[in-house]
């Protein structure tokens, strides 16, 4: 998912990755996207005929999956109404809504709650506070990459998420690009051990060409979507904060897919190694 629109106040267009292409999902963020993915203070501007879409946020009454800090695991959250459930927006003017709270409770333990604070003003809606933070809710999902990313790059991944959660788009792109470059350098180190490797050609090549040279050692998704590096570089040097924030979720998902492929390859190799050892041990036992 990503958001594309005007700098400052957004006219929203949501995008998602389907295979290797981007597809438009809907015009405005869902309540769940607003709660979990949206950074603070980013405004969503609703067209007059669509103002009732904002009520979907204020009067949200559904369930969604998210990390629960109290359980330290994923859980299903349901809307919690401290003063009882009530819906009266048929007579309520959107322009007069002002600040409102959305509380949700973990269905495993209802004492575990998430709180989101919104400001509705004119035709815009923005999240102005929440507990726990966007970063806290999202960092849990990348813990599985801690042993896949070498050196300090796992920490840099968490920093990228934290910066994006606080509305710092360009800074988040800097960290994502460093992670991307680390994946290329890891494959480069392996390639240098090959007799046929041409280091001179590699050093004089552009990143797109380097990835092609290393394609046998890189995850397939990275090779097929090597334009991610150009997107990251353009974000750092040419795009504004808002545009980088719009693109961040898509690029983050792209890097996660690359890391997922590396995790799967490592898991498969471990399974092969274990099977070889087991078969060897069984052969020795049977041969006695």
N, C-alpha and C positions, 0 to 999 in steps of 0.2 A: 504494500500500500504506500502511496505517496500523495502529496498534495501539490497542486500546481495552481498558481494564481498571482494576483497583484502583490507587490511588496507592501508590507504594513498590514493592511486589511485584506484578507484573502477572499477571492471568489473561488470557491473550492472545486477542484476536479480530482476525484480519487482514482488512483491507478494501482494495479497489482500485477505481479509477475505471473504469467500463465505460460508455462514452458519457457521459451526464450524471448517472448514478446510482452509488451505492456498492453494492458487492456483497461478501458474505462469501466469502473464499477458503478459509481453513483456520484451525484452532484455534490452532496454534503456528507460529512463524516457521520458514521453511525454513533450512537451514544457510547458503545463499547470502545470505538476508536478514540473518541473524545476523552474517555476516562483513562485509557491505558497508554495510548501512543502519542497523544497530542502534547506538545510542550506548553508550558505556562505562557500566558499573555498573547498567544497567537490568536488573532481575531478571525472568526468565520462570518462572512457577510451573507445574509440571506436575502434573496429577492422577495419583494412584497408578497407575491402569491405563495411563496414557500415558507413563510414565517412559522406555520404550524409545525414544520420540521424541527424547529427549536424546542417545541413542547416535548418532542420525543426524548430530549435530554433531561429537561426539568422533571417530567413525569414518567421517567423510565421505570418500568416495572417488570423487567425481564431478569435473565440470569446470564452470566458469562464466566469463562475460565480465566483465571489469573493466578499469579504467584501469591501465596499467603505468607507473610512474614511470621505470623503466629504459629502456623503449622510447619513452616520452612519447607513447603511443598506446594504444588499446584492444587487448586481447589475450585469449586464452583461457588460464585458469589451471587447473592440475591438481594434485590432492593430492600433496604431497611427503612421503615418510616417511624422515626422517634415519636411523633405526635399523632400517629394514625394516618392511614392512607386517605388522601383526598385529591380529587381532580375537579378543578373548577375553571379551567382555562377557556371555556366557552365564553365567559364574560370578562376575562382578564386581558388587558391590553399589553401586548408584548413590550412596548416602549416603557411601561411602568414596572416591569418585573424587577429590575435592579439585581441585587445579589441573592443567590439561592444556593442551597447545599444539596448534594446527593450523597446519601449514605448507603453502603452495601455491606452485607455481613456474610462471612464464610459459612457455608452450609454444614461444614464439619463441626465448627465451634462458633456459635453466633456472637461470642465475645470478641472475635477477631473481625475488625471492621476496617473498611477503606472509606475515606471521605474526600469528596471533590467539591470545590467551591467555584461557582460560575458568576459571571457578570453579564447580564443582558441589557443592552443599551441601544436604542434605536432599532436598527436591523442587524446588529452584530451580536455575536455571542463569543465569549472567551473564558477559558479556564484560568482563574487567578490564584488558585491554591489547591493543594491536595496533600494528604498524608496516607501512606508513605509516598515518597517521591516517585516520579516516572522512572528514574534510574533504578531505584530499588526494585520496582516491579518488573523491570526488563533485564537487569543484569543476571538474575537467577538463571534465565534460559541459556546463557552462554557459558555457564560454569563447565559444561561438558567439553569446551574447547581449551581448557586450561593446560592440558597435557599435549595438545596438538600444536598450539602456537609456541614457538621457541622463544627463549629469552624472556624479555619483559613485554612481549607483544600482547599477551592476554590482558595485562594491566592497561595497555594502551587501548584495547578494545573496550574495556569498561569505561575508560576516560572518554572515549568517543561518544558512548551512549549517554554518559553523564552530561557532557557538554551540549549534546543535541537536546536533552531533556530540559536544559536551562536556556535554550534558545540561541546557543552559539553554534551556528552552522558551519562556518569556514574552519574553525578550530577542530570540529568533529571530523571534517574531511581530511585534515592534516594527519590525524591518527589513523583513519581508515586507509589512506594511501600508504602510510608506513607499513601497515599490516600487509597490504597487497604486495608491496616491494619485498617484504620479508619472505613471502611465499615464493616469489621469483628467485630470490637469492638462495633459498634452500635448495631449489632444483638446480640452480647454477653450480652450487658446491658439489652436487652429485655428478653433474655433467663434466666437471673438470677432471674427474677420475677416469674418463673415457679416452682411449688413445686417439679416437677420431675427432675429438673436440677441438674446435677452432676458437681459441680465446680471443684472438685479435678481431675476428669477425663479430663476435658477441659484443665486445667493448665498443665497437663503432656502430652497432645497430641501435635503432630506436626500440622503445619498449615493446611495441606491437610485433616487431621482427624478432626480438629476443624471446618473446613468448612462443612464437612459431618454432624457433630453434630448440626450445625446451619442451615442446608439446608432449613428447613421450614420457616426460618425468613430471608433468603437471596434471592436476585434476582436469577432466574433460570439460567440466562446466567453465572453469577459468579460461581455458583455451578458446572455447566457443563464444565466450562473453568478455574477451580481452579489452573491449572498448570501455570497460569499467575504469581502467586506469586513466583513459583520456577524460572521462567524466569527472573523476576525482581531481585531476590536474586542473581542468577548466574551472571546477568549483573553487579551488584554492586561489587561482590567479585572476579569474574573470567574473565569477558569479557573486551575488550579494549574500548576506546572511540568510535572508528569507528563502532565496532560491536553493541554497545548500540544504536548509532544513526541509524544504519540500522534497528534495531528492534523497535525503539521508535514509529513510526507511527502505527504499528500493536497493540502494547500494549495500546497505547493511545486510539485507536478505541475500544479496548476491554473494557476499563474502561468507555468510553462514553456509550457503549451499556448497561453496568450495571446501570449507572446513568439514562439512558433513561427509563429503566424498572422501576426504583424507581419513576421517574417522572410520568409515566403512572399509576402506582399503586396509587400515591397520587391524581392524577387527577380523577381517578375512584372513590376513596373513597370520595373525595369532592362532586362529582356528586351524589353519593348515599346519603350522608348527606343532601345535598340540596333537593333531591327528598323526603326524609323522612319528612323533615320540611314542605315542600310544601303540601304533602299529609295530614300530621297531621293538618295543618292550614285549608286546604280545608274541612277535615272531621269535624272539629269543627264548621266551618261556615255552612255547609250543615245540621249539626245536630241541629242547632238552630231552 
